């Protein structure tokens, strides 16, 4: 696993284990990939760390800080 800016990247299984106790947002893959640019723009403002995990059935965005989850929900409430 690596940390690039505020994003934790690497093997999905290892990411799942590492971030299992973080707060998460689950999105349908179609919604996530259609709005990827908008989501990524808002994720640049994250204060803590975050990880994007694509399991096929859904995309989970996990946040290390609860404030980041709250801000994400406020920004994208119509898609979450």
C-alpha positions in Angstrom: 0.0 0.0 0.0 1.0 3.6 -0.7 -0.2 7.0 0.3 -0.5 9.4 -2.6 -1.4 12.8 -1.2 -4.4 11.9 0.9 -5.4 8.7 -1.0 -4.4 5.3 0.2 -3.9 3.0 -2.8 -2.9 -0.6 -3.3 -4.3 -4.1 -3.3 -8.1 -4.0 -2.7 -7.9 -6.8 -0.1 -5.2 -5.1 1.9 -7.0 -1.8 1.6 -10.2 -3.4 2.9 -8.3 -4.8 5.9 -6.5 -1.6 6.6 -9.5 0.6 6.4 -12.2 -1.7 7.8 -12.9 0.5 10.8 -13.0 3.8 8.8 -16.3 5.5 8.0 -17.5 4.7 4.5 -19.8 5.7 1.7 -21.1 3.1 -0.7 -21.9 4.1 -4.3 -23.2 2.2 -7.3 -20.3 1.8 -9.8 -22.3 3.6 -12.5 -22.9 6.6 -10.3 -19.3 6.7 -9.1 -17.7 6.4 -12.5 -20.1 8.9 -14.2 -19.3 11.5 -11.6 -15.7 10.6 -11.0 -14.3 14.0 -11.8 -16.7 15.7 -9.4 -16.0 13.2 -6.7 -12.3 13.4 -7.1 -12.4 17.2 -7.0 -14.2 17.2 -3.7 -11.8 14.4 -2.4 -8.9 16.8 -2.9 -10.2 18.8 0.1 -10.1 15.9 2.5 -8.2 16.6 5.7 -7.4 13.0 6.6 -6.9 9.9 4.5 -9.3 8.2 2.1 -9.4 5.0 0.0 -11.5 4.0 -3.0 -12.3 0.3 -3.1 -14.2 -1.1 -6.1 -15.7 -4.5 -5.3 -17.7 -4.8 -8.5 -21.1 -4.6 -6.9 -20.4 -1.2 -5.3 -17.6 1.3 -4.8 -16.7 2.1 -1.3 -15.0 5.4 -0.3 -13.6 5.2 3.2 -12.5 8.1 5.2 -10.2 8.2 8.3 -11.9 11.4 9.6 -15.6 11.7 10.4 -15.6 15.3 9.3 -14.6 14.3 5.8 -17.6 11.9 5.6 -20.0 14.6 6.7 -18.6 17.1 4.1 -18.8 14.4 1.4 -22.4 13.7 2.2 -23.3 17.5 2.2 -21.6 18.0 -1.1 -23.0 14.9 -2.9 -26.3 14.2 -1.0 -28.3 13.6 -4.1 -26.0 10.8 -5.3 -25.3 9.0 -2.0 
